[in-house]
Structures are given as C-alpha cells and as structure tokens.
C-alpha cells in the first residue's frame, strides 16, 4: 500500500522527530512515499535541486499515487491543509492526527471535515498511535476487500441480493390497508 504522509516541513521542523516516529509506524502498513521529506536535516538530498514548482508537482504525483493519506496536523501549515484538500478532491481515505498536549487548537476546517468514514481526525498521544493506525488501516483493508462486505452479496440460490428489495414490500402493505 502506498501511503502519503503529510506534516509541516517549512513551518514545523521542530516536530521532525515526531514525524519520523509516525513514519516508522506507518512503514508497517506500506511504503511511505514522502519519507525523505522528513529527514532530520530537511528534505531529501534530491529536494535541494528542485524549485518550488517541481516540489509541488512531485508531491501531487505522490498524492495521486497514494491509496491513503496520514497527516500530522498539530503544527499549523498551509501546505498540509492544501494537501488534505487535494486528497479530499481525489477521494482518498485520510487520517489526521492532532496532539492536544501541545496546547494548540486545531483549525475548525480540519476538525470539522471529520466524517468518521473517509476523513478521520484523531487527537492522540504517541503511545496511542499503534492502536489508532491499526484501526485505520484495518478499516481501509476491509473496504478494499469488499466495500465493507455489502457489494456482491448473494442469496442462497446464487442471485445477487437487492438491498432495497424489502423496502417496496412495506409500501405495498401500507397501500393494501387503505
């Protein structure tokens, strides 16, 4: 699975060690496409040779390639917000992680977009991350394996079941009573 990890780079380097620990946990679930962006000394060596447009285009290509997005949103960042908005437009599954212990308040535009399905916002302590990530990736995997088990269900005779089949019968029963 390809994972796009997002965190504040230019405005939040003080959290680079947190990002590296998150990335290490994410690697249990797949390839973290943006791993080199979060090295201790700054972006990867190749980034020194790229201008802002090239960095943008590379990140957008990675975002398009990724199956899921995990964003550490504790440090306010225009770039992270932009990446989340782009991921929403691409119908990506998104997990936003926020550390309340910093005393900061998360933007309403991020916290308010949590729909508990495709976009999930979790307040966390680092000790809770393994369980949060396991829950998220288990959900992503279940969806990938059959859209939560609803699609393609068959009845005993091998015919596809129409979920709305029973709804029409109730309406007919109501009409009979009039």
Helices and strands as residue ranges (DSSP letters): E 2-6, G 13-15, H 16-26, E 31-32, G 35-38, G 45-49, H 52-65, E 68-72, H 78-89, E 93-98, G 100-102, H 108-111, E 119-123, G 126-128, H 129-144, G 147-149, H 165-176
